[in-house]
Amino acid sequence: AILTGYPGSIASTWQQAGRAGRQQSHAIALMIASGNALDQYICNNPRYLFGQTPEHALINPDNLRLMVKHLLCATYELPFQKGETFGGYGEVDDLLALLQEEGVLHETSSGPSTQYHWLGEGLPAHTFSLRTSGDDRVVIQSLGEGRPQVIGELDLESVPLMAYEGAIYMHQAESYLVEHLDWEGRLAKVRPIEVDYYTRASIGTTIQELAPEAEAQAGEVLRAHGDVLLISKATGYRKIKRYTHETLGFGEIDLPEMSLFTSGYWLIFSEALTEQLEAAGILLRPNDYGPNWQAQRLKALDRDGHRCKMCGAAGDEGPGLHVHHLRPFREFGYVPGENDYYRQANQVENLVSLCPSCHRVAEQGQQARSALGGMAYLLGNLAPLWLMCDPGDIQVTADSRLPLTKAPTLLVYERVPAGIGLTQKLFELHDELLQAALEMVTTCRCRDGCPACVGPPGDIGPNTKAMTKKLLEILSTA
């Protein structure tokens, strides 16, 4: 058996390796590692694969969406009696009545006894995804030769990442171009295409609320897990050449904002630690853009016609539009009172007008060039090793000065609404996760960063790897 890359979990690895050598036959299993962080960690730490038992599946019993699906599956097996309890939920009469009103269950009465019966066709379990709790689905319809064919479905939350107009949608190793997306009708029309590139969406995410269920002080870092409310908007995408990963072009995405209430695990740096890291150059201080900033900002807005250059949204001179430095301001080395390097940084050619959503995307791209961004990249890639999940089941965002916390903050959150318990497990494995990240960046043989540690060279700064290593060393000893 030949495995092309780490499948994502120990359980999947043994399952795929076991396809050869059944019964009494001898066999060998080989894994061909890719350059990503997951594969490289397994190659450098084979004891992780051979020395541990397969993962435990995680589920959040308080997730109402999951609970309703469990209830429907249970009703299919045996009709519910009114007043009957279900697991640890107690009586579920209200939910059964609601499902009866929706036409999913049928209520029958015989004397004092009332029962609820499954009305659907076939097994309800066959219609529920093991990977997502979302009920809102988008149908993927292929417009190839002959009649249009349905080739798959996506949960609505995944559409801004995978099925926007212009995206390359992959299905059974075949490439499809998304030609039209009917957001209201929940239908994406795709056409088979041969291309040498893939697409990657840019998502601007705003953290609206962090509600901790548990907190713990780890030195000068507060770690917590709990409920998270996020607002996200896809604003554009990149066309990226396969194998070389060079950017070939850009496109716009016009989709509405989406809110996600889910579970998260986050780290908040203390004021003392922040000052220490800023003094050492590991974290970036808030920028003073120099005395000519307001004048140059207005020139950039006038040049761009007071429109966002990425999505075309109209704005004004106030908070409606932001002005962004194409080359980060900090790279010019301006020191107030000591030099006038702000003049070069604030040249109109280095400025672009962006709406708040597009500006968040641009700023997140620059965050990736920092130590905090390098740490976020590492944790996002290593976390699935401790969880029975696909890397796409979690998302990571970092901000050197999050408005909500007014401090450097790193958040790992679940893409499943209400969560299934993944990030609570990360909260419990905080020390192991940081140690693995430090080990990964220390043992990686690249010079300035690569996909196996802090990110591809084109997405990071020249000092990102060294600064990320220093940051993790400080956090691991705090």
N, C-alpha and C positions, 0 to 999 in steps of 0.2 A: 504494500500500500504506500502511495506517495501522497503526502499532504503538502499542498502549496500554501505555506504560511500557517501560523498558529490559528486554529479554528475559533478561538475566543474563550474557551473554557477547557478545563481538564476533562470533564465528562465528554465533551465533543471530540477531544483528541483521542481518547481511548475508544470511543465508538467508531470513529473513522479508521483508526489503526486496526480495529478488530474485524474489518471487512475482509481481510486476507488471513489465511491460516486457520480457517474454521475447523472444528472437530479435531482430528489428529494431525493435520498438516502443519508443517513448519512454514514460517513466513517472516518477513522483515518489514518494518515500517520506517519510512524516511520522511523527515519534514524539511522542505526547502524553505528557508527563512527569507522573508523580504527585509527591506531596510527600515521598517517602522519600529517604533519603540517596543511594542509588545513582543514581536518576533525576536528582536535582539536581546531583550531581557531573558527570554526563555533559553536562548542559546548560551548566554553568559551565566545563567543560573539554572542548569538542568535539574538541580535538586528540587526546585519548585514543582516541576512536572512529575518527577519520579518519587518524591518524598511525601506527597500530600494526597489525601483522599479527594475524590471529586467533590465539587461544590454542592452546597445545599441551595435548593430553589428558595427564593424569598418572595413573600407576599404580604401585603398589608391588609389584615382582616377588617380594618376600619374604612377601607376604600369602598364607598357606596356603589360605585360603578361595578367593581368586582363582586360585591355582595349580591347585587341584583342578578348577575350572570350565574353565580353559584345557586341562587334561589331557583332560577329557571331550569337549570340542569337537574336540581333535586326534584322539582315538580314533575319533570319528564319521567324520572325513575319511580316516583310514588306520589300520588296526589296529596296535597296539604290539607290538613284539617284546620278549620278556623279555631284560633286560640293556641295552635301548636307553636312550639319554639323551634328555632333553627340555630344550631351551634351555640355560640356565645352571644348571639344577638337578642335572645329573648323572643317575645312574640313578634311576628312579622305580618300581622293582619293588615296594617296600613299599606305596606308594600304590595301584598297580594291583591288588595282591593284596587290599587293603582294600576297594576299589571292587568287586572281584569278589565278595567275601564279602557285600557289601551288595546284590548282585543288579543292580548298574548295568552291570557289564561281564561278559562271558563268556570264560572261558579255554579255549583249544583247544591241543592238542599234536599235532605231526606229527614223529615222530622226535625229534631233539634240539631242534627249534624249538617254542617256546611263544608264542602270540599272545593278545592281549586285544582283544575286539570289543565295540562299543557295542550295548547291548541295548534301549535305550529306543525310544520312538516319535517320529519326526520329528527336527527339528534341535535338539540340546541348547541351542544359542545362543539359541533363541527363548524359553527358559524362564529365562534369566539376566538380571537387571537390570543396566543400565549405571550405575545410580546407587547401588546398595547391594550389599554382598557377603553380606548376611544370608540364611540359608537358612530361618529360622523365619518363616512368613508367617501373617497373619490374614486370613481371607476376609471381605469386606464383602458382606452379603446384604440386598437391598432387600425390604421387606414391603409394597410397594405393591399396586395392584389385580392380581388374578390370582395366579399362582403366584410364590413368592419367586424373585428373580433375583440372581445374583452380578454385582455391578457393579464389583468391583475387589478388590485385595489390598494389604495394607500389611506392611512388615517389622515384626517384633515391637517393635523399638526405637522406632518411630514411633507406636505405639498410645497410650502415655500422653500424647502431644502432640495426637493427632488423632481417636482413636476411643474415648475413654472414655464411659461412660454419661452422657448429658446433652450431649455435644458436638454441635456442628453440623458435619457432615461434608460437604465440597463435592466434587461429581463432575459434570464437564461443565457447569459453571456452575449446577448445581441444588443446592439445600440439602436435606440429610437429617438427621434427628434420630437420634442413636444411642440406641436404646431398651434394648438389652441387649448386654452383652459377656460372652461365655463365654471367659474367659482360658485355661482348661485345654484347651478344645475348639478354640481359635483361630478363633472365629467372632464377628463383630459384626453384630447385626441393626439395620438402620436403616429409617426410614420417611420418604418425601418430606414436606416441610413448607415453608410460606411464612412466613418470619420476617424481621424487620428488624434482626437482630443476628447477631454471630458469637461464637465462644467462644475463650478463650485459657487454656491450662493453666498452673498454677504448679508449677514443678519445683524441688525442693530438691536441690542437687548438692554432694557432699562429695568433695574431691580426696584420694584415699587415697595416691597414689604419683606421684612425678615422677622418671623415670629418664632423664637427659639422654644423648643420643648425640653432641651437639655443643654447645659453649658459647662465648660470646664476651662480653667486657666492653665495653659501650657507655657510656663515662663511668661514672656511678654506678649504672647499671642492668645487671644480668646478663640477657642474652637466651640462650635455649636452645631446642632442639627434641629430642624423644625420645618415649619411651613414657609413657603416662598411664593410671592406673587411677582410675576415678570410680565413685561410688555415687550413684544418683539415685532420687528418689521423687516421683511426682506426688501432690499433697495436695489440690488444689482448682483451681477454674477460675472465670473471670469471664465474664459475658455483656456484650458490648460493642456498643453501637448503631453501626450502619453510618453512615459519613460524619461524624457528630459525635464518635464514639469515646468517648462517655460510658459509664460503668459502670452497667449496669442491674440486676445481681444477681450472686450467687455460688452456687457449688455445690461439693460435696465429690467427691473422686476416691478410690476405695478399690482400689488396685492394689499389688502387691508391689514392693519395692525391686528395682532393676536395676543390674547392674554392667556397666561398659564399659571394655574394655582397648583403647586406641586410640593415635593419635599426636597430639602437641600441640606448640604453640609458646608459650613463656611468658616473661614479664618479671618479674624480682624486684628491688625497689628496695633499695639499700644502706642501712645504718643512718644514715650521714651525710646521704644524700638525704632519707630519711624524716623526720629531725629538721628539716631545712631546710623541707620542705613542710608539716610540722605547725606550725612556727613562723609560716609565712606564711598559715596557715589554709586551705591548698589540700587537705591531707589531715587527717583527723580523728584526734585523740588517743584512746587507749582511755579509756573513761568511768570516773570515780569517781562512783558513784550517790548519794553522800551518806550521813550517819550513820543515817538511818531506813530504809535500803533493805531490810534483812532483815525488819524488822517489816512493812513495806508489801507485800513479796513474799509473806509468809505470808497476809496478809489477802486478797490477790488469789487465791491458790490455794484458800483456804477458800470464797470467794465462788463460784468456778467449779467447786466440787465435785471438785477435783483431777482435772479432765479437760481435755484440749485443746479449746479453743473452736472450732477449725477442723475437726478430724477426729473429735473425740470420744474419742480414745485416753485410757485411764486412766493415771494416774501417781501420784507421791507427792511428798513435800516435798523429796526429794533430787534427784539429777540426772535423774530420770525426766521431770520437767516443767520447762520454763523459763518465766520471766515476762518479757513483752515490753512495751516502751513503745509505745503507739499513735502518739503524737506523739513523734518522736525526742528523747531526753533532751538531746542537745546543743543543740537549738533553744531551750532555756530559759535558756541562758547562765550556768549554775552555775559559780562559781569557788570552790574550797575555801578557807575562811578569809576570804573577802571578802563573800559573800552567802549567803542561804539559799533560793535559787531551786529547790533540789532538792525542797523541800516540794511545790511545785506540780507539778513533773515526776512525782513519785512518788505522786500522788493515785491512789487505787484506780481511779477512773474512767478513768485514762490507762494502766491496766495490763491485760494479758490473759494467761491461761495457755495455753502452746503446747507441744506435744511437740517434740523436737529437729528432726524433719523439717520440720514446719510453721514452726518458728522460723527454720530456714535459709531457707525461702521468703520469710518476712517480712523478714529481714535483707537478703536479696538485693534486695528491693524498695527498701529504704532505701539500699543501695549505689548504686542507680541515681540517687539524689539527690546523689551526690558527684561530685567531679572524676574519680575513678578510674572510676566508673560511666559518666560521660559519655564518657570515652576508650574504654571497652569498647564502648559503643554505636557510636561512630564506626568503630572498627577492625572490628567485626563486620559493619558495612554496607559498608565500603569494600573489605575483603579479597577478596570475590568478583570484583571488577574485575580483579584480578591472577591469578585462578584460573579455570579452566574448570569452575565449579561453581555450583550453586544456592545462594542464601543459607542455605537450610536444611541444606546439607551440612556446615556448620561451626557451632559454638556457642561463645559467649564467656562467661566468668565472671570476676569480679574480687572480691577480698577485701582490705580495708584492713589486715588482720592475719591472714593465713592461718596456721592452727595448724601446718601442715606445714613452712612456711618461716620462720614467726615474723617475717614482713615483708609489706609490701604486694605483692600478686602479681596479675598479669593473665594469664589462660590462654585461648588459642584452641585448641579441639580439634575433631577430626573425628568426626562421628557414625557413620562406618563403622567397624565393629570392625577393629582392627589398622591402620586408616588406608590411604590410597592415595597419600600423598606431598604432600598439600596444604599441611600445616603446615610441612614442610621448606622449601617454596618461600617461605612467609612469613618464615621465619627468614632466608633469603637476601635478602629484600626489606625488611628491617627499616627501614632509613633512608627508603626511598621511601614506605613505608606511614605512618610517623610524619609525614613532610612533607605527604602528601596529607591526613591527618587535620587537621593544623594549618591547611592552606589551606582546608579545608572549613568549619571552625568560624570562621575569620577572615572569609571572604567571605560567609557566610550573613547575610542582611539582617534576620533576626529579632532581637528584643531579648534575650529570656531563654531561648531554646532552642525547638526545634521538631523534628518528625520528620526534617527534612533535615540536622540537625546532631547535637545531643546527646540528643535524645529528645523525646517529646510533653510539653507543659507540665504535664499532670497527673501525670506520672511522675517529674518532676525538681524540684529545689529552685530558688528564685529566683536563686541565684548559681551554679548548675551550669555554665552556659555560660562565664561569665567565669573561673571556677576551672579548668575544663577547658582553656581557651585558655592560661592561665598554666602549667598542668602540661605541656602539649605544647611550649610555648616552652622551658621548662627542659630537657625531655628532648631536644629537637631540637638544643640548643646544648651539651649535656653531652659 
